């Protein structure tokens, strides 16, 4: 489970509900689009707060950043017992609707009216959704960053963890699953949680309880069954950035290296970071994102 440094938006950022043609989505927005706009998609069990430490440095670099809770994630509502709205194609359509709302370019805008293209960033599961959105309509994007997000399904060890979670959700409510997760935390993780303090634990629990169980089940299934669509993405010709920590047990780093080669992508490995470089090393991650976007133009 990702652990944001805080759940409080930084100075100059604002949290609000973004109205779109496909409903409202909770977002945190910062900066002005001097150089461009970036839409940030969180991963499995994550939320918009996972990017909270990136807003200030990227705003200073001239970028508008908008981090979003996807349908059924934390502060964006969604059905609790129907998986259909969480199909990957539906989530990709949500992303396009979010871009329309942010750029003032609804889908019925005449083709001769230019619409702002955005930089898209997807962390982990969010990377799979981001890739699907790009393949659905690549004309809406200036670049794609796959952050700790691999070419296909997650590693066998992580698939087992996801299966355990899905089995638990079938017989327990969200509160009971939270308590079970805490009881199973390794000692070193539990020590880290104590160091972080009770306020953070309360925030993490509140976020967990805000998730739709149907969304978690659907996302978990997608993580375990995602096909390799790297060739499709490479054929689009969009500038791609593969960014990860130096260690990752969800998609091994050599697998991410190979994906970057197949995509002819820019590659960044953030030292000292693991599966969540956006939380582990936010300054270095923001610098890498800004430098890539500057090159793309």
N, C-alpha and C positions, 0 to 999 in steps of 0.2 A: 504494500500500500504506500503510495507516494505521501510524503510529509512536507507540505509547504512550510516555509519559514514563518508565515503568519497568514491569517485569514482576513487581515485588515488591508484594504487597498492602499497603495502608497499615495503620498501627497501628489495632487494633480490628476489622480485617476478617479474614475467614477464608476460605481456599480449601478446598473439599471436593467430593465427588461426591454430587449430589442424586439419590436413588433415586426413580424414578417408575414408573408402570404401563407406560411405554414405554421403560424402560431407564434407565441412569445418565447424568447430564450434569454436566460440570465447571462449577463456579460459583465466584464470589467474592461473599461476602455481607458487608454491614456495616450497622450501625445497628439500631434497634428500631422496630417499627411503631406508634410513638406517634400519628403522623398517617396512616400507611398504608404499603403495600408497593409497590415499583416493580420490575418485571422489565425488564431491559435486554438487547436483542438486537443483536449486532454485525453488521457488514456483510460484503460479499464480501471474501475473503482476510483478514478481521479476526478478532478474538477478544474474550473477556470483558475482557482487559486494556485494550482501547480505552476503557473507562469508568473506569479505575482511579483517575483523579484526581477523579472526581465523588463517590466514596463518602464521604469525610470531610465535605465541606461539606453534603451531603444528609443525612448522619447527624446533623450538628449542627442541621439544620433540622427534625429530628424524623421522618425517613423511613428505612425499611428498604429498602436497595437490593440487588438480586440480579442480577449480570451473568452471562450463561451462554454457554458454547460450544455452538452448535447441533450437531446430529448431523453427524459428519464434520468438524467444525471443531476444530483444534488439539488440545485434551486430551479431547475427547469422541469416542470411536471411532465408526466407521461403515464400511460396505462400501467397498472401494476400486475395485471394477469393476462395480458395479450402481447405476444412477442411480435406480431406482424408489423407494428409501427417501427420496430427496431431492426428490420431487415436492412442489410447494407445499402441497397439501392434507395431506401427511404431516407436513411441518414445522409446519403450523398445529396439527395434533393434538398434536405434541410440546409446543408452547407451552401448550396446555390441560392437558396432563399435568403439566408443570412447575408450573403454578399450583395444581393439585390437591395436589401434594406440598408446596408452600410454605404453603398455607392450611389443610391438613387437611380438604379438601373433595373426596373422590373423586367420580367421575362418578355413582356409585350412591347418593350422599347424598340422603335424602328431600328433596323440593322444599320442605317446610315448615321445613327447617333452613337458616337463613341462612348463606351462605358469604361469606368475605371477597372483595371485588372489588379488583383491583389496577390500578395505573397501568402502562400498557405503553409502552415506548419502543423504537422500532426505528430503527437507523442504516442508511441506504442500503438495501442488499439486505434487511437486517433489518426495514426499514419495510414492504417488500412482504410479508414473512412475518407481521409484526404485523397488517397490514391484513387478511390472509386469516384470521388467528385471530379477530379481532374480528367479521368477517362470519360466521364459523362459529358463534360463540356470544357475542354482545355482552353477555350478562348477567354475564359473568365480569369485566368491566372497569369501572373508574371513569373512565378517560380513555385517550386514545391520543396519543402524541407521535411524529410523523413527522420524524425528524432527517435533514436532507439526503437526503430520499427523496421522489421525485416521483410524478406521477399515473400514469405508464405506463412505457414502455421508456426506457432511458438514451439519451443523446445519440449521434448518429451517430459522432462521434470516439471515444467510449468503447466503442461497439459494435465498432468496428474493433479496439481494443485487446483486448477480450474474445475476439474471434475469433482473434487471433494467439495468445492464451494457450491457447485450446481446441485450436488446431492443433498447438501445441507439446506439449501433454499427450498428444496422440495418438501422438507418435513419440518422446518423451523421458520419462525418469522424473522424479520431483519434484526430485531433486538437480541433474539436468542443467538443468531449467527454471529453478531458482534461479540457477545460474551464468549462464544466458543473460540473465535479468532484470538481474542486476548489471552485466553487460557493456553492456547497452543503456541504463542509467540516464543521464539528462542530466548534464553536468558539474556543474551547480549542485546537483543532488540527491546526486551522489557526494561533493561537498565537505561537504554537510550530514551525510552518513553518517560521514565521517571525524571531523567535529566531535563527533558523538554518541558515538564510541568503539567499540572492538571488542566490548565486552560487549553493547551494544545490538544490534550486527550479529549476534552469536551468538544472542541471544534471537529476533530476527526470523527468522533462518534456521531455528532449532528450531521456531518456530511454523509456518513455511511447510511444513517437512517433516512436521509433524503433521497437515496437512490431507489429506483424502481426495481423490484426483484426480477420482473420480466426483462427489463433492460440488461441486467447483469447476466441472466441466463442466456439471452440472445447474443450478447457480446462475447461471452465465454465460448459459446459454440462457434462463433465466427473465428475467434482466435485459434481454435483447435482445428478448423477446417479450411482456412483461407488458402486458396490455390496460389501458385506462383504466377503473378501477372507482370513480372518485370519486363518481359519482351513487349507487352502491350504499352507499358508506360514509356519505355525507351523509344517506341515508334512515334510517340506524340511529339518528341523533340523539345519539350519544355525544360528549362534549366532546373536541375535537381541537385539538392544538397543532402548528403547522407551524414548525419551527425549522431555521435554516440559517446558514451563514456568509454573508459579504457577496459572496463569489465562489464559483462552483461550476461545474465543467466537466462534471459528470455529469448534473445536471439544472439548466439555467440558472435563476438566481434569479427572473427574471420569470415563468417557468413555475411555480415554487413559490409566488410571490405569487398568481397566478391560481388555483392549486389551493386556497390558503387561502380565497380569496373564495368559491369554489364550495362549500367545506365549512363556510362561516361559522365558520372556525377562528380561534383566537388565533394571532397571527403574531409570531415573534421572529427578527430578523436580528442575529447576533453579529458585532460589528465586529472586524476583524482576523483573522477565521477564514475558512477555505475549506471543503472538503468534509467535514472532521472537526472541527467546533467542540468536540466533547467532548475532543479532544486538543489542538487549537490554542489554545482559550481556555476551559479547564475551569471556572475560577471563575465567569466570566460565564454559561457554559452551565448550571452547577449553580444559579445564582441564578434564571435564567429558568425552569428546570424546577420548582424549589421554589415560586416565586411562582405559576406556573400551577396546580400541584397544590393550593396553599393556596386559590385561588379556586374550584377544583372542589369541594373539601371532601370 
